[in-house]
Amino acid sequence: MVPILHSDKIRELDKQTLLSKGMSNLELIQQAVESFFHAFAFKKKKLYVILCGTGNNGADGLYLAKVLASKKIPHQVIILDYGNSHSLDFDALWAEWKDSKTIKNFKTHNEFEHAIEIIKSENQEIEIIECILGNGINKALKDDFKKTALYLNQINLPIYSIDMPMGLGSQAEQEGVFVRCTHCYTFEFGRLSLLNPENKISFSVVPIGINHPNPNESLGYILESQDVSTPKKDAFAHKYNHGHVLIIGGSKGMYGAPILSSLASYKSGAGLVSSLIPNQGHLALYSHLPEALALDGGEDKIVQSSEAKKNYQAIAVGPGLGSHIQTQEWLLGFLSEKPNSPLVLDADAINILSIHHSWSLIPPLSILTPHEGEFKRMVGSWANFTEKIQKLKDFAVKYQCIIVLKGKYSLICDNRGELFFNIIGSISLATAGSGDILTGLIAGYLAQGFSPLFSAQKAVWEHGKAGFLANGKNLLARELLELV
């Protein structure tokens, strides 16, 4: 997992790394840039304009120019020498390169803007690599730096920031202007400002070998593929070894949701899936999923579920459930009986509990999967990202549940208040039924015996990976399952 840290802690770990590994800061810069070079798909037909400040982020840019020159990749370096102090490593690298024809130095924004407009007029395929301030910002941009950020935000060219976009600090909330880059390649650790959906930053984390903090020093974690790996199934196992899921949901006009969840539970590897849906939905269920076991939950809404009292390895309640008064009464009664099976609560199950403020009914370690609107019904509104996270942690700890807050960077909070973010995915996930698939995946992993937290993490990761593989294409939710 990738720890999420504030800038001060990252600088402290930088220093620890240099001491423990006997490295110089310049060697760490070289190591970081080499890692970025391998992560970025450079192409020789493009011109890369590297914007450098005069600190260590600017030194990143100068060393990158050295790497690109060795690979014969077209580039142009622009130094924004707007009056900030120079770092020793920047000056050392600049001393090697300042006489090169590929480097230009500007003292004012107006000079810089004029130079960029000339470059644009003379070249067709240009990409900007932004290395102006990086992790070194702790206050709002002003003067020429602010003018440059505003200019870059309207320049209509791909911009890739190294370390951090100029003007964006590591704190969750942002004051003032920052470079709204196409993508940011940040080093080693996550930052809350990158994860704040209000900032709308696409980013990835490039490992560069910095020492990691103690677990209690992290603000949270970003999930990686190795965190959700599972052992291969026993070749001699049978379906009853892989768990039995019960999906409860559906109402008039909403039978597709529990069907998608049932499909996803099978796709996760569950051995059996029963679908307790209204009788009117049985034909649709059998048409799309003949493998499912259909159970009677009422005529056109869920009003009874004696079957739910049986022994299932996981139960998911909510997809397409509706909020009819009889269904509300059923859900509250069902939860009052303290079901023994691990629970996933989604969609209308969450909405009904919000209406009645009946959160004390949910069994410990139940998994709730709200989107932002449903979460507001759970906890009320918030002023900013920091307050939203605090409300999430407070709720999860108070009711000893696990919450999957769905969004661009889906966020899992466990019953201890620990945070886990998933950053892979794409806009392909923003489609009707996508959340129903996630619910079914979580229930499927639960049924196979994985812990509630791991099941949530595994499902969120696999769901996000499907979105990533879809690569922004417009897909139906059931088509996403082909990528899980």
N, C-alpha and C positions, 0 to 999 in steps of 0.2 A: 504494500500500500504506500501511496505517496503522502507524506505528512503535509498539512497545511499550516503555514507559519506567518508571523508578522516579519517585516523587513529587519527589525533589530535582531531578532533571533537568527535570521539567515546570515546576517553579517557576523554574528558571534560564531556560528558554525563554520563559516568561511575561514575565520582565523584559526579555529580549532583544527580544521583540516590541514591547513598549511603547516601548523606546528607538528601534528601527529604524523604527517607524511613527508615532512622535510621538504616541502615545495615552496617555491616563490609564488607571489601573486601573479606574476606574468606567466608562469607555467600553468596555473589554474585557468587563466584567461585562454591560453592556447588549447588546453584540454576541453574547455567549454565550447570554443569555436569549432574545433574539430568535430565534436559531437553534434553541434548544430548543422555543420556542413553535411554530415551523413544523414541527418533527419530531413533536410530540405532537398527538394528535387530541382537542382540547378540545371539549366539548359543553355547550351552554347549559342543558341540563336537569339537569346534575349540579352538586353543590357540591364545590369543590376546597379542601381544608384544607391550607394551606401551612405547614409546620413549619420555623421558622428558628432557627438558632443565631445567635451574635452576631459571627461572623467573616465572611469574604468569601462563604462558601457561604450564610450567612444573608442577605447582601446580594443574592445571586442570587434568593433567594425574595422579598425585598421588591420588587425590580425586576419580578419576574414578576407580583406582585400589581398593580403599576402597569399592566402590559400588559393583564392580565385586566380590570381596571377600565375601561380604555379600550375594550375589546371587549364590555363589559357581560356578562361571564361570571361567574357566582356564585362567590365565594371567601371564605374566612376565613383570616386570618393569625394564627398563634400563635408568639410569641417564647418560646424556651426560654432564659431568662436565668439559667443555672445557676451563674454565677460566673466564667465564662471572660471574658477580655478582649474588648473590642469593637474591631473594625477601623474605620478611618476611614471607609471606604465604607459600612459597615453603619450607622454613626451618621449619616452624611450622608443616607442614604435614610430612616432611621427618623425623622429630624427632620421630613421631609416628611409622614410618615404616622402618627406615633404618636397623634395625636388622632382618627384615623379609627375609626369604629365597627366596621370589619372587622378590626381588630388587637387582639389580647389578649396581655398579657405575663405570664409566670409565672416565679416564682423557684424552684419546687420541682416534682418529678415528680408528687407527689400532687395539686397544683393542676391540673397539665396533664391528668392522667388523668381527674379529675372533669369538666373542661371537655369533653374528648372524648366522655365518656359522655353528657353532655347533648346535644352536637351529634348524636350517633348516634340519640338518642331522638327528635330533632326533624326529622331528615332521612332520606330513604330511599336516595338515590343519592349516596354520598360516595366521593371518591377523595382519597388523601393524597399530597401532593408533599413529599418529605423533603429539606430543605436545611439540615441541622443542623451537620455538621462538614465534609463533603466531603473534599477532598484533604488537609486539614490534620491528619489523625490519624496519629500515629506510636507510639501506645501503647494498651494495653487500656483499654476503657471502665471507669469505676467510678462509684460513688455514683449521683446522679440520672440521669446519662447512661446508665449501665448499666440502671437500672430502666426508663427510657424505651424502650431498645432491646428489652428483654425484653417489655415491654407491647405494643409495636408488632408483635412477632413472633407474638402470639396474638390480635390484635385482629380478624382476619378481615375486613379491608378491603383493597382494592387500594392498594399503596404504590409510588410511583415516586420513585426517588432521582435527584437531580441531582448530577452530578460523580461522587460515590462514596457507597455506602451508609454511614450512620453506623457507625463502628467498624471499617470495613474499610480497611486500608492498601493500599499498592501492591505490597508484597512478596508472593511466592507463598503463603507459609504465613500462617495467621491464628491469633492467640492471643486468646482471649476472645470476648465476644459482639459480634455486629454485626447490623444491620437486614437481615433476609432479604426484600428488596423483591421486588415483582412483576416489576419491570424497572428497570434503571439506565440513565440517559442520561449517559454519560461524555463529557468534552470532548476532542476532537482526537486523543488517544492511547489506546492500549490499556494495560492493567495486568495483570501476571501473576496477581494475586489474583482478578481477574474471570474469567480463563481457567482457573483451577484448578477442575476438576470437583468437587472435594470441597466447595467453597464454594457450588455450585449457584446461580450468579447468571446470570440472563438479562440481556443488556445490548446496547446499540448505541452506536456512536461518532458523536457530533455534531461536525462540523467547524466551527471558529469562527475560523480564520485565524491560529492561532499558528504561529510559525516552527518548521520541522522540524529535527531534529538531523542531524549528519553520519551516514552509514551505519554507521560502526563504533561509534556510541554507542547504537544500538538493541539491545534484548534479543531482538528478533524482529519479526515483522510480522503484521498481519491482512490477509488478502486482500480485495480489492474487485473489483467486476465489471470495471472497466477493466483490471485486471491480467491477465485471462484472455481478452481479446477476440482474435478471430482474423479474418484477412482473408476476404473472400468467395471462394468457389471460382470457378475459371476456368470460364466458361460453355462452353468448348470442351474441357474435360477429360473423360476417360473413367475407368472404374472402376479401371484399372491405375495411374492417377495418384494414387489415394487410398489406396493401401497394402493389403497382404494380411496379415491377422492369423491366427495359429494359436492356438487355445484348446486346452489339454491338461488333461483332468480327467475326472471321473466314475468311479464304481465302483458295485457292486451297491447299489441303493436310493438312489443319490445322483446320478442323471443330470440332475436339474433344474438343479444349480449351473452346469455348463459351458454348458447351453443358455441360461440367463439371461445369462451372460457373453458368449456369442456374439451374442445379441440386442442387448446393450448396445454391443458393438463396431460392429455395423452402425448403431445409432442415433447413434453418435459421428460417423459420416460415413466410416468405412472402406469401401473399394471391394469387398473380398472378405474373407470369414471362413471359415476351415476349422476344423472341430471334430474333434480327435483324441480319441475317447472309445471305451470298450469297445463291442464289436459289439452287445451287448444293449441299448444306449442309442440305436442308430441310428433305430429306429422312432419313439421319443419325440422325437428331434431333428427328423426330417423332419415330424412332426405339428405341431410348434410353430414350426419355422423352415425352411421348404422352400428358403430362399435359401442355407442353409449347405452347405458341402462336407464330407461325413462321411468321416473317415479311420479306419482300423483301428488300434486300440491294444491289442487283446487281447479275450478273450471277455467277462469280467465285471470286469476290472481292467486298469489300464495296466501292460503288461509289455514293450512294445517301441514304438519310434517312429522308424523309419527316415525317415518323412516329415518329422520335426522337423529333419533335417539340411539340408533344402532352404532356399531363400532366402525368408524371410518378413521383412516390415518390423517385426514385433513378435510375440513369443510370450508368452502368459500360461499359467502352470502352477499348478495347485493346486485350483481349485474342484471340490469333491466327489471329490478324487483318492483319498482313503482312505490307509491306512498299512500295507497288506499288505506283508510282507517282500519279495516280488518287486517291488512298486511302489517300495519304498525303494531296492532295488538299481538299478532302472531310473533313478530320479531322480539318484542319485549318479553313475551312469555317464553319463547325459545331460550333467550339468554338468561332469564331468571332461573331456568332449570339447570344452569351450569353445565353446558355440554363438555364432555371429556375430550373431544377431538380438538386438535389445534385449529384455530380459526383464522380466516382471512375475511375482513369486512371491507366492502367496497361500495361505491356509488350510493344507491338509495338506502342501503343499510346504515351508512354514515349519516346520510341526511335525516333518517328517522331518529337515530340516536341524538343528533343535534337538536331536533325539534323538542325532544323530551328531556334533554340534558341527562341522559341515563348512562353516562360513561362508566359509572361504578359497576354496571352489569357485565362489562366485557371481562373475560377470563384473562389472567396474567399471560403475557407474551403473545397476545393476539396481534395480528398484523393488520393495520389500517392503511388503505391506499388512496388517500384523497388527492384530487387535483387542487389547484390554488383556491378555486371558488368554494369547494367543499371544506377545505381547511379553514377558510374564513367563517363558515357556519359553525365549525368546531370551537374556534378560539376567539372570534371577533377580528377586527381589522388591526393593522399595524402601521407604524409610521415609516419604517424602512426595513432593509434586509436584516440588520442586526436584531431588531425587535422581533421580526418574523422567526428567526432562528431561535431566539430565546423562548418565544411562545411554544415552538415545536419541542424544545428540550423540556420545558416545564410540564407540558402535557404528557409526553412520553414517560417521564419519571413519575409523575403523580399517579397515572393509571397503569404503570408498569406494562406498557405496550410498545410495539415497534411500529413506527410510522414511515411509510414510503410517500414522500411529498413529490408528486410527479411534476415534471417541467423539463425545460431545456437541459438543465443539469439536475437530474432527479436526485433527491436527498433522502437518505435513510437515517433515522434517528432511533437508537435502541433505547431500552428501558433504563439505561444508566446515563442517558443524555449524550452518548458518543455519536458523532456525525460521520457519515460516509457518503461521498458524492460519486456519481457516475457521470463522466464527461464524454462518453462516446454515444453516437446516435446521429440523427439527421432530421430534417423537416418531414421526412417520410413517415415518422411516428405520429405526426399531428393529423390523425385521421380517425373517424368514428370507429369504435371497436378496438382501438389500440390498447386502451386501458383494460378492457375485458380480457385481452390476451395476457397482459401482465398479471392480472389476478389469477388466471388459470395456471400460468407458469409457477407462481409462488405456491399455490396449493399443490401442484404436482411435485415440486421439490420437497415440500413439507411431508407429503404422503410417503416419500421414499426414505424418510427418516432423518433428513437433514434438520439442523436446528432452525428455529424461526428466523434468527438474524441471518444465517448463511443462506437460507431459502430466499429471503428478500434480496440479499446481495446478488446471488446467482441469477435470479429472475430478472432483476433490473439490468444486470450486465448483459445477459443474453438478449433481452428485449432491445437494449441500446445497440448491441452489435448487429442485430437484424436491421435496425434503422441505418446504421453505418454502411452496411453492405448494400442497402437499397439506394444509398448515395443521392438522396433527395428526390428520387423518382416518385411520382404519384401512384401509390399502391393501395389496394384494398387491404383492410386489416388482416383478412385471412391469407393474403399473399405474403404478409410479413412472416407468417409461420413457416413458410418454405425456406426462410433464411435463418431460422433458429437452429 
